[in-house]
C-alpha cells in the first residue's frame, strides 16, 4: 500500500468536510458525512496496512543484521589445510593479540554458524562441540621389538 493513497483519502475527506459545512439540506449533509466516513475508513485501512508492512520490514532488517553479524565473526579466520590433509580455520595473524590469542576453530561447526574453538594436542585438533578431529602432524610409527615386547 502506498502512503500517497492514504494521504489522498484524508485530503478528500477534508475537502468534503469543508463543503459539508455550507450545506443546509439534511439529506445532503448526511450524504457528505457518509462520504467523509468512507474516505476516513479507507485512509485508516491504508495506514494499518502501511504500519503492518513497516513492522514486517523492521523484523526483516533485524534478522538480516543478526545474520550479517554472525557471518562477520568468521571474517577473522582463514581455511587452512594441516600437514595431514585435514582442514581447520585459523585466526588470521593480523587479529592475533593478547585479548585474542592464536587459535583454530572447527570448519564443520562454522557451516552450522557455530564458532567452536578446537582443543589442541601434540598430533591433532579436536572440536568439543561436534567431535571433528583434524591431524596437526603425522604420528611417529610404533616401535616394534623393544624391551618387554615379545
C-alpha positions in Angstrom: 0.0 0.0 0.0 1.2 3.5 -0.8 1.4 6.4 1.5 0.0 8.5 -1.3 -3.3 6.6 -1.3 -3.8 7.3 2.4 -2.9 11.0 2.0 -5.3 11.3 -0.9 -8.1 9.7 1.1 -7.5 12.1 4.0 -7.4 15.1 1.7 -10.6 14.0 0.0 -12.2 13.7 3.5 -11.1 17.3 4.4 -12.4 18.7 1.1 -15.8 17.0 1.7 -15.8 18.3 5.3 -15.2 21.9 4.0 -18.1 21.7 1.5 -20.4 20.0 4.1 -20.2 22.9 6.5 -22.0 25.1 4.0 -24.8 22.5 3.3 -28.2 23.4 4.8 -30.1 20.4 3.5 -30.1 17.5 6.0 -30.0 14.8 3.2 -27.0 16.4 1.5 -25.3 16.8 4.9 -25.9 13.1 5.7 -24.6 12.1 2.3 -21.5 14.3 2.7 -20.9 12.9 6.2 -21.2 9.3 4.8 -18.6 10.1 2.1 -16.3 11.6 4.7 -16.6 8.5 6.9 -15.9 6.2 3.8 -12.7 8.2 2.9 -11.5 8.2 6.6 -12.2 4.4 6.9 -10.2 3.9 3.6 -7.4 6.0 4.9 -7.4 4.2 8.2 -7.2 0.8 6.4 -4.4 2.0 4.2 -2.5 3.3 7.2 -2.9 0.0 9.1 -1.5 -1.9 6.1 1.4 0.5 6.0 2.0 0.0 9.7 1.9 -3.8 9.3 4.4 -3.6 6.4 6.6 -1.2 8.5 6.8 -3.7 11.3 7.5 -6.6 8.9 10.4 -4.6 7.4 11.7 -3.8 10.9 11.7 -7.6 11.7 13.4 -8.4 8.4 16.0 -5.7 9.0 16.8 -7.1 12.5 17.1 -10.6 11.1 19.4 -9.5 8.3 21.6 -7.6 10.8 21.8 -10.6 13.0 22.8 -12.8 10.1 25.5 -10.4 9.0 26.8 -10.1 12.5 27.2 -13.9 12.6 28.9 -14.0 9.3 31.3 -11.2 10.3 32.6 -13.3 13.1 34.2 -15.7 10.6 35.9 -12.9 8.6 38.7 -13.2 11.2 39.6 -16.7 10.1 41.0 -18.4 7.0 40.6 -22.1 6.0 43.9 -24.0 6.1 45.0 -27.5 5.3 47.0 -29.2 8.0 50.1 -31.3 7.3 47.9 -34.4 7.5 45.5 -33.1 4.8 42.7 -32.1 7.2 41.1 -28.6 7.3 40.9 -26.1 10.2 40.0 -22.4 10.3 42.9 -20.4 11.8 42.7 -16.9 13.2 44.4 -14.6 10.8 47.8 -13.2 12.0 46.6 -9.6 11.9 43.9 -10.3 14.5 46.1 -12.2 17.0 46.6 -10.2 20.2 46.7 -10.6 24.0 42.9 -10.4 24.1 42.5 -12.8 21.1 45.4 -15.3 21.1 46.1 -17.6 18.1 43.7 -20.5 17.9 41.7 -22.6 15.4 38.0 -23.1 15.0 36.1 -26.1 13.6 35.2 -25.8 9.9 32.3 -28.2 10.4 30.7 -26.1 13.1 31.2 -23.0 11.0 28.9 -24.4 8.5 26.2 -24.5 11.2 27.0 -20.9 12.2 28.8 -22.0 15.4 32.2 -20.7 16.4 33.8 -23.6 18.2 37.4 -23.3 19.3 39.2 -26.6 18.8 41.4 -28.1 21.5 45.0 -28.7 20.5 47.2 -31.7 21.4 50.6 -32.7 20.0 49.2 -34.5 17.0 45.6 -33.3 16.5 43.0 -30.6 16.9 39.6 -31.8 18.3 36.3 -30.0 18.4 34.5 -30.4 21.7 31.2 -29.4 20.0 31.0 -31.9 17.1 34.0 -34.1 17.8 35.6 -33.3 14.5 39.3 -34.3 14.6 42.0 -32.8 12.4 45.6 -34.0 12.4 48.3 -31.5 13.0 51.3 -33.7 12.1 51.9 -37.3 11.4 52.5 -39.5 14.4 55.7 -41.4 14.5 55.4 -45.2 13.7 55.1 -47.5 16.7 58.3 -49.3 17.6 58.3 -53.0 17.5 60.5 -55.4 19.2 61.7 -53.1 22.0 62.2 -54.3 25.6 59.3 -56.1 27.1 57.8 -56.9 23.7 57.8 -60.5 22.6 
